[in-house]
Amino acid sequence: MGNICRSPAAEGILKKLLKENNLEMDVDSAGMISYHSGAKADARMREHGQKRGVELTSISRPFDAHVDFDYFDMIIAMDQDNLNDLDAVIRTEKDREKIHLMTDFLQKLEATSIPDPYYGGDVGFDNVYNLLEDACAGLLDHLTIIK
């Protein structure tokens, strides 16, 4: 939602996987609210990322339907609330086709959403990283299959 926890972690994980596989693509994260606009990722999220070799360098920004739908091939939501918010700003059927849930790409773990770890303590952050690492690997597999 605010682009300081889940989305920056997913961005960092995917960028790491791309580098490890000698692949390139534009990856960015954004939030559906602008409350944290201009802020770094949550310090706890950055700390948990460092422990896993994931560097979070993104700066929070709000999703811009007029730019992001045109620029990106895929728009990925972390949960149903964010998916609903994206559905509310689609302009065309083409926009709708770009929207996916991150959990659609899980390969080993099962979840219907990537939970917000903000109030979950260390266990919550570890859980989110576990889910995102699995889903990002699945997303990368999906992208390399369709190319």
Backbone as a chain_set.jsonl record, in Angstrom:
{"seq": "MGNICRSPAAEGILKKLLKENNLEMDVDSAGMISYHSGAKADARMREHGQKRGVELTSISRPFDAHVDFDYFDMIIAMDQDNLNDLDAVIRTEKDREKIHLMTDFLQKLEATSIPDPYYGGDVGFDNVYNLLEDACAGLLDHLTIIK", "coords": {"N": [[0.813, -1.198, 0.0], [1.741, 1.371, 0.986], [4.239, 1.294, -0.09], [6.659, 0.653, 1.247], [7.386, -1.737, 2.363], [6.496, -4.602, 1.404], [6.433, -4.363, -1.503], [8.939, -2.998, -2.164], [10.657, -4.999, -1.221], [10.001, -7.17, -2.89], [10.789, -6.045, -5.324], [13.579, -5.765, -4.862], [14.321, -8.48, -4.475], [13.606, -9.606, -6.964], [15.289, -8.146, -8.67], [17.755, -9.071, -7.755], [17.567, -11.802, -8.463], [17.395, -11.54, -11.243], [19.927, -10.475, -11.832], [21.573, -12.597, -10.956], [20.917, -14.443, -12.889], [21.804, -13.35, -15.2], [20.02, -11.645, -16.597], [18.006, -8.975, -17.871], [15.639, -6.476, -17.084], [13.206, -3.912, -16.656], [12.327, -3.134, -13.428], [10.218, -2.059, -10.922], [8.806, -0.592, -7.98], [5.742, 0.426, -6.477], [3.28, 2.218, -4.572], [-0.172, 2.165, -3.525], [-1.044, 4.257, -2.073], [0.09, 7.542, -1.22], [1.356, 8.16, 1.117], [3.939, 7.538, 2.169], [5.588, 8.586, 0.268], [8.67, 9.22, -1.315], [10.204, 8.125, 0.673], [12.633, 5.79, 1.994], [12.703, 2.168, 1.904], [11.148, 0.41, 4.616], [13.084, 0.228, 7.563], [13.343, -2.206, 8.944], [12.609, -4.012, 6.979], [14.666, -3.606, 5.153], [16.812, -4.471, 6.734], [16.202, -7.213, 7.151], [16.333, -7.988, 4.516], [19.066, -7.573, 3.922], [20.194, -9.63, 5.425], [19.569, -11.738, 3.801], [20.91, -11.264, 1.558], [19.768, -9.367, -0.1], [19.421, -6.258, -1.481], [17.746, -3.333, -0.745], [16.929, -0.628, -2.475], [15.062, 1.091, -3.43], [12.941, 4.002, -3.672], [10.063, 5.127, -2.158], [7.089, 5.562, -4.013], [3.981, 6.745, -5.357], [1.651, 4.71, -7.18], [1.088, 5.399, -10.57], [-1.403, 5.511, -12.656], [-1.631, 6.562, -15.234], [0.906, 6.544, -16.232], [2.256, 4.177, -15.394], [0.685, 1.947, -16.276], [1.036, 2.203, -18.99], [3.805, 1.964, -19.338], [4.778, -0.427, -18.082], [4.723, -3.998, -18.508], [3.578, -5.781, -16.787], [1.649, -5.518, -13.834], [1.785, -5.952, -10.49], [0.034, -6.984, -7.704], [0.069, -7.151, -4.134], [-1.923, -8.05, -2.443], [-5.49, -8.637, -2.041], [-6.814, -6.22, -1.451], [-5.13, -4.259, -2.57], [-5.249, -5.123, -5.184], [-7.951, -4.613, -5.736], [-7.855, -1.813, -5.539], [-6.235, -1.248, -7.742], [-7.885, -2.212, -9.793], [-9.805, -0.254, -9.681], [-8.668, 1.894, -10.967], [-8.132, 1.235, -13.561], [-7.973, 1.805, -17.073], [-8.51, 0.648, -19.472], [-9.301, -2.509, -21.088], [-6.907, -3.695, -21.709], [-5.233, -2.677, -19.711], [-6.337, -4.036, -17.513], [-5.619, -6.667, -18.098], [-2.943, -6.686, -17.508], [-2.667, -6.837, -14.783], [-1.869, -8.71, -11.908], [-1.841, -11.039, -9.137], [0.685, -11.344, -6.704], [0.854, -13.772, -5.387], [-0.015, -15.535, -7.304], [2.184, -16.559, -8.497], [3.506, -18.201, -6.774], [5.419, -21.093, -6.039], [6.23, -23.164, -4.295], [5.279, -22.565, -1.738], [2.144, -21.795, -0.095], [-0.352, -19.353, -0.268], [-2.839, -16.804, -0.07], [-2.419, -14.173, -0.174], [0.186, -11.718, 0.098], [1.121, -10.952, 3.164], [0.977, -7.866, 5.034], [3.839, -6.958, 6.686], [4.247, -5.041, 8.602], [3.318, -4.729, 11.292], [4.018, -7.153, 12.297], [6.377, -8.017, 13.535], [9.628, -9.7, 13.766], [9.04, -12.319, 12.856], [6.945, -11.873, 11.078], [8.23, -10.386, 9.053], [10.139, -12.227, 8.169], [8.411, -14.223, 7.195], [7.173, -12.858, 5.065], [9.399, -12.401, 3.392], [10.053, -15.089, 2.811], [7.761, -15.875, 1.336], [7.875, -13.992, -0.772], [10.362, -14.549, -1.971], [9.87, -17.088, -3.019], [7.663, -16.525, -4.728], [8.778, -14.587, -6.458], [10.752, -16.093, -7.731], [9.066, -17.843, -9.093], [7.73, -15.986, -10.703], [9.859, -15.081, -12.287], [10.447, -17.478, -13.623], [8.035, -17.724, -15.046], [8.194, -15.458, -16.689], [10.467, -16.008, -18.24], [9.631, -18.212, -19.6], [7.56, -17.244, -21.221], [8.84, -15.541, -22.941]], "CA": [[0.0, 0.0, 0.0], [2.547, 2.579, 1.094], [5.471, 1.087, -0.845], [7.865, 0.646, 2.083], [7.685, -3.082, 2.873], [6.388, -5.743, 0.489], [6.816, -4.06, -2.888], [10.383, -2.821, -2.302], [11.314, -6.301, -1.031], [9.819, -7.92, -4.138], [11.659, -5.402, -6.316], [14.961, -6.141, -4.557], [14.492, -9.918, -4.721], [13.566, -9.85, -8.403], [16.527, -7.597, -9.256], [18.828, -10.004, -7.404], [17.404, -12.988, -9.311], [17.745, -11.166, -12.618], [21.39, -10.355, -11.899], [22.131, -13.947, -10.841], [20.617, -15.182, -14.113], [22.255, -12.528, -16.331], [18.851, -11.147, -17.31], [17.714, -7.564, -17.626], [14.314, -5.917, -17.339], [12.868, -2.828, -15.743], [11.537, -3.547, -12.273], [9.994, -0.921, -10.04], [7.709, -0.802, -7.045], [4.932, 1.613, -6.204], [2.205, 1.988, -3.621], [-1.479, 2.705, -3.898], [-1.216, 5.518, -1.343], [1.324, 8.329, -1.317], [1.736, 8.565, 2.471], [5.378, 7.401, 2.383], [6.274, 9.012, -0.95], [10.002, 9.77, -1.117], [10.885, 7.432, 1.777], [13.286, 4.501, 1.751], [11.979, 1.017, 2.438], [11.166, 0.258, 6.062], [14.403, -0.205, 8.043], [13.289, -3.63, 9.278], [12.578, -4.741, 5.712], [16.038, -3.526, 4.621], [17.652, -5.314, 7.581], [15.907, -8.615, 6.821], [16.851, -8.193, 3.172], [20.531, -7.698, 3.993], [20.496, -10.973, 5.935], [19.334, -12.674, 2.707], [21.666, -10.81, 0.386], [18.894, -8.548, -0.941], [19.578, -4.836, -1.208], [16.549, -2.556, -1.078], [17.374, 0.732, -2.782], [13.977, 1.88, -4.011], [12.343, 5.11, -2.945], [8.616, 4.993, -2.272], [6.342, 6.454, -4.898], [2.636, 6.246, -5.6], [1.327, 4.168, -8.494], [0.512, 6.393, -11.478], [-2.088, 4.733, -13.696], [-1.417, 7.156, -16.564], [2.279, 6.253, -16.65], [2.664, 2.798, -15.117], [0.002, 1.001, -17.159], [1.608, 2.319, -20.335], [5.221, 1.606, -19.361], [5.071, -1.784, -17.62], [3.971, -5.111, -19.078], [2.856, -6.436, -15.693], [1.443, -4.776, -12.59], [1.57, -7.062, -9.561], [-0.484, -6.577, -6.398], [0.445, -8.044, -3.039], [-3.103, -8.603, -1.782], [-6.768, -8.337, -2.689], [-7.12, -4.799, -1.299], [-4.38, -3.525, -3.591], [-5.817, -5.537, -6.472], [-9.179, -3.833, -5.884], [-7.466, -0.428, -5.812], [-5.781, -1.206, -9.133], [-9.072, -2.358, -10.637], [-10.547, 1.011, -9.666], [-8.012, 2.923, -11.795], [-7.855, 0.769, -14.924], [-8.552, 2.643, -18.116], [-8.883, -0.189, -20.618], [-9.179, -3.953, -20.871], [-5.459, -3.975, -21.776], [-4.737, -2.421, -18.354], [-6.808, -5.122, -16.647], [-4.861, -7.879, -18.417], [-1.591, -6.554, -16.95], [-2.716, -6.945, -13.321], [-1.748, -10.052, -11.338], [-1.498, -11.15, -7.72], [1.999, -11.943, -6.496], [0.699, -15.171, -4.98], [-0.237, -16.359, -8.499], [3.472, -17.088, -8.952], [4.091, -19.09, -5.767], [5.718, -22.427, -6.545], [6.357, -24.14, -3.21], [4.47, -22.149, -0.593], [0.751, -21.481, -0.403], [-0.923, -18.174, 0.39], [-3.745, -16.06, -0.934], [-1.909, -12.804, -0.24], [1.444, -11.444, 0.787], [0.647, -10.122, 4.277], [1.758, -6.689, 5.398], [4.595, -7.339, 7.884], [4.543, -3.836, 9.373], [3.069, -4.943, 12.723], [4.202, -8.571, 12.573], [7.651, -8.356, 14.154], [10.598, -10.448, 12.951], [8.385, -13.457, 12.223], [6.187, -11.347, 9.948], [9.155, -10.012, 7.985], [10.685, -13.473, 7.628], [7.347, -14.86, 6.423], [7.018, -12.117, 3.807], [10.552, -12.715, 2.548], [9.905, -16.465, 2.31], [6.743, -15.859, 0.286], [8.33, -13.207, -1.926], [11.433, -15.262, -2.668], [9.223, -18.143, -3.785], [6.852, -15.929, -5.79], [9.65, -13.939, -7.442], [11.337, -17.179, -8.536], [8.001, -18.282, -9.983], [7.52, -14.92, -11.68], [10.977, -15.134, -13.237], [10.2, -18.653, -14.469], [6.926, -17.369, -15.929], [8.661, -14.479, -17.676], [11.411, -16.618, -19.182], [8.864, -19.157, -20.411], [6.74, -16.554, -22.222], [9.681, -14.731, -23.844]], "C": [[0.852, 1.257, 0.0], [3.905, 2.478, 0.437], [6.728, 1.196, 0.012], [8.223, -0.742, 2.606], [7.677, -4.13, 1.763], [6.901, -5.436, -0.91], [8.313, -3.794, -3.044], [11.151, -4.135, -2.115], [11.192, -7.139, -2.3], [10.711, -7.347, -5.239], [13.112, -5.831, -6.103], [15.241, -7.609, -4.847], [14.536, -10.195, -6.215], [14.824, -9.31, -9.086], [17.715, -8.512, -8.959], [18.767, -11.243, -8.291], [17.773, -12.694, -10.763], [19.265, -11.095, -12.785], [22.042, -11.73, -11.855], [21.947, -14.764, -12.114], [21.016, -14.42, -15.378], [21.107, -12.086, -17.226], [18.636, -9.686, -16.971], [16.262, -7.271, -17.938], [14.087, -4.81, -16.327], [11.938, -3.355, -14.668], [11.415, -2.331, -11.369], [8.863, -1.273, -9.089], [7.014, 0.528, -6.796], [3.838, 1.231, -5.226], [0.909, 2.602, -4.098], [-1.816, 3.97, -3.11], [0.128, 6.241, -1.348], [1.862, 8.76, 0.046], [3.243, 8.538, 2.697], [6.207, 7.87, 1.183], [7.605, 9.69, -0.636], [10.813, 9.074, -0.031], [11.585, 6.171, 1.278], [12.382, 3.387, 2.267], [12.127, 0.985, 3.957], [12.511, -0.331, 6.515], [14.429, -1.691, 8.378], [13.286, -4.489, 8.015], [13.973, -4.741, 5.094], [16.965, -4.443, 5.409], [17.442, -6.799, 7.267], [16.399, -8.943, 5.417], [18.357, -8.388, 3.165], [20.931, -9.081, 4.475], [20.368, -12.028, 4.841], [20.069, -12.262, 1.431], [20.849, -9.981, -0.586], [19.047, -7.091, -0.522], [18.326, -4.1, -1.663], [16.958, -1.096, -1.248], [16.248, 1.634, -3.272], [13.524, 2.99, -3.07], [10.844, 5.06, -3.214], [8.019, 6.037, -3.206], [4.939, 5.886, -5.061], [2.506, 5.692, -7.02], [0.672, 5.267, -9.322], [-0.096, 5.649, -12.664], [-1.799, 5.257, -15.096], [-0.008, 6.899, -17.091], [2.562, 4.758, -16.553], [1.964, 1.769, -16.007], [0.59, 1.035, -18.573], [3.038, 1.785, -20.402], [5.479, 0.13, -19.064], [4.166, -2.82, -18.268], [3.135, -5.834, -18.036], [2.791, -5.492, -14.503], [1.029, -5.835, -11.568], [1.177, -6.525, -8.184], [-0.117, -7.611, -5.347], [-0.751, -8.683, -2.344], [-4.368, -8.138, -2.49], [-7.136, -6.862, -2.575], [-6.403, -3.971, -2.367], [-4.859, -3.88, -4.994], [-7.099, -4.751, -6.75], [-8.875, -2.373, -6.2], [-6.973, -0.266, -7.252], [-6.956, -1.316, -10.096], [-9.846, -1.039, -10.744], [-9.926, 2.07, -10.572], [-7.681, 2.44, -13.206], [-8.6, 1.65, -15.923], [-9.113, 1.815, -19.258], [-8.794, -1.667, -20.226], [-7.706, -4.37, -20.9], [-4.813, -3.733, -20.403], [-5.093, -3.589, -17.441], [-5.981, -6.392, -16.853], [-3.447, -7.852, -17.842], [-1.534, -6.834, -15.453], [-2.722, -8.406, -12.877], [-1.556, -9.941, -9.835], [-0.136, -11.816, -7.592], [1.875, -13.422, -6.146], [0.387, -16.095, -6.154], [1.042, -17.069, -8.941], [4.165, -17.963, -7.908], [4.282, -20.48, -6.353], [5.698, -23.485, -5.451], [5.438, -23.825, -2.034], [3.048, -21.858, -1.047], [0.302, -20.282, 0.416], [-1.869, -17.51, -0.591], [-3.345, -14.6, -1.042], [-0.523, -12.766, 0.398], [1.066, -10.494, 1.921], [1.563, -8.928, 4.533], [2.496, -7.005, 6.696], [4.763, -6.209, 8.898], [4.365, -4.035, 10.878], [3.36, -6.369, 13.158], [5.504, -8.969, 13.236], [8.546, -9.154, 13.214], [9.96, -11.615, 12.208], [7.615, -13.006, 10.983], [7.087, -10.99, 8.772], [9.779, -11.244, 7.346], [9.66, -14.18, 6.746], [7.18, -14.172, 5.061], [8.191, -12.403, 2.872], [10.465, -14.133, 1.988], [8.909, -16.518, 1.153], [7.24, -15.141, -0.968], [9.464, -13.892, -2.681], [10.85, -16.37, -3.54], [8.458, -17.56, -4.977], [7.719, -15.253, -6.852], [10.363, -14.971, -8.321], [10.307, -17.692, -9.537], [7.7, -17.256, -11.063], [8.627, -14.934, -12.73], [10.83, -16.336, -14.173], [9.112, -18.368, -15.493], [7.412, -16.447, -17.044], [9.62, -15.108, -18.687], [10.73, -17.646, -20.058], [8.119, -18.433, -21.529], [7.57, -15.739, -23.208], [10.063, -15.494, -25.071]], "O": [[0.711, 2.11, -0.876], [4.651, 3.456, 0.401], [7.736, 1.754, -0.421], [9.268, -0.906, 3.235], [8.73, -4.501, 1.245], [7.722, -6.181, -1.444], [8.918, -4.318, -3.979], [12.171, -4.36, -2.768], [12.166, -7.751, -2.737], [11.319, -8.1, -6.0], [13.795, -6.214, -7.052], [16.287, -7.944, -5.403], [15.402, -10.933, -6.686], [15.364, -9.954, -9.985], [18.581, -8.705, -9.813], [19.79, -11.687, -8.812], [18.397, -13.522, -11.427], [19.814, -11.597, -13.766], [22.961, -12.006, -12.627], [22.73, -15.674, -12.389], [20.624, -14.789, -16.485], [21.203, -12.141, -18.452], [19.04, -9.219, -15.906], [15.717, -7.756, -18.93], [14.711, -4.786, -15.266], [10.898, -3.946, -14.959], [12.405, -1.655, -11.089], [8.056, -2.158, -9.374], [7.614, 1.599, -6.891], [3.511, 0.054, -5.074], [0.904, 3.462, -4.978], [-2.769, 4.674, -3.443], [1.178, 5.61, -1.468], [2.73, 9.629, 0.122], [3.778, 9.431, 3.355], [7.4, 7.577, 1.102], [7.675, 10.602, 0.187], [11.984, 9.397, 0.167], [11.186, 5.57, 0.28], [11.413, 3.643, 2.983], [13.114, 1.474, 4.507], [13.01, -1.28, 5.911], [15.428, -2.365, 8.125], [13.886, -5.563, 7.986], [14.417, -5.762, 4.568], [17.811, -5.119, 4.824], [18.409, -7.549, 7.135], [16.837, -10.065, 5.162], [18.867, -9.273, 2.478], [21.908, -9.647, 3.984], [20.98, -13.092, 4.931], [19.867, -12.846, 0.366], [21.188, -9.895, -1.766], [18.831, -6.736, 0.636], [17.898, -4.225, -2.811], [17.29, -0.417, -0.276], [16.467, 2.823, -3.504], [13.699, 2.921, -1.854], [10.413, 4.961, -4.363], [8.387, 7.212, -3.191], [4.733, 4.681, -4.919], [3.176, 6.158, -7.942], [-0.199, 5.984, -8.829], [0.619, 5.211, -13.565], [-1.73, 4.477, -16.046], [0.232, 7.031, -18.291], [3.045, 4.145, -17.505], [2.598, 0.81, -16.447], [0.634, 0.015, -19.261], [3.438, 1.214, -21.417], [6.309, -0.497, -19.723], [2.995, -2.557, -18.542], [2.108, -6.43, -18.358], [3.741, -4.769, -14.205], [0.034, -6.533, -11.762], [1.892, -5.721, -7.585], [-0.007, -8.801, -5.641], [-0.616, -9.737, -1.722], [-4.311, -7.339, -3.425], [-7.714, -6.302, -3.507], [-7.0, -3.092, -2.989], [-4.872, -3.031, -5.885], [-7.31, -4.277, -7.866], [-9.55, -1.761, -7.028], [-7.264, 0.738, -7.901], [-7.016, -0.601, -11.095], [-10.462, -0.751, -11.77], [-10.59, 3.048, -10.914], [-7.024, 3.152, -13.966], [-9.688, 2.161, -15.655], [-10.064, 2.219, -19.927], [-8.276, -2.013, -19.165], [-7.307, -5.295, -20.192], [-3.944, -4.498, -19.984], [-4.251, -4.074, -16.686], [-5.681, -7.106, -15.896], [-2.82, -8.903, -17.707], [-0.45, -7.048, -14.911], [-3.477, -9.227, -13.398], [-1.161, -8.895, -9.32], [0.154, -12.769, -8.316], [2.702, -14.232, -6.564], [0.509, -17.313, -6.024], [0.99, -18.059, -9.67], [5.287, -18.419, -8.13], [3.422, -20.986, -7.073], [5.198, -24.588, -5.667], [4.885, -24.732, -1.412], [2.786, -21.695, -2.239], [0.539, -20.202, 1.622], [-1.712, -17.642, -1.805], [-3.859, -13.869, -1.889], [-0.13, -13.67, 1.135], [0.723, -9.341, 1.662], [2.766, -8.983, 4.278], [1.857, -7.291, 7.709], [5.367, -6.414, 9.951], [5.184, -3.553, 11.661], [2.993, -6.764, 14.265], [5.723, -10.155, 13.482], [8.264, -9.272, 12.022], [10.3, -11.874, 11.054], [7.635, -13.684, 9.956], [6.743, -11.262, 7.621], [9.933, -11.304, 6.126], [10.0, -14.679, 5.673], [7.061, -14.839, 4.033], [7.988, -12.624, 1.678], [10.77, -14.355, 0.816], [9.179, -17.129, 0.119], [7.05, -15.621, -2.086], [9.517, -13.82, -3.908], [11.288, -16.565, -4.673], [8.591, -18.044, -6.101], [7.41, -15.346, -8.04], [10.553, -14.746, -9.516], [10.636, -17.947, -10.696], [7.444, -17.617, -12.212], [8.357, -14.812, -13.925], [11.064, -16.221, -15.376], [9.243, -18.724, -16.664], [7.072, -16.643, -18.211], [9.58, -14.768, -19.869], [11.206, -17.927, -21.158], [8.046, -18.932, -22.652], [7.039, -15.287, -24.223], [10.765, -14.966, -25.933]]}, "num_chains": 1, "name": "protein.A"}
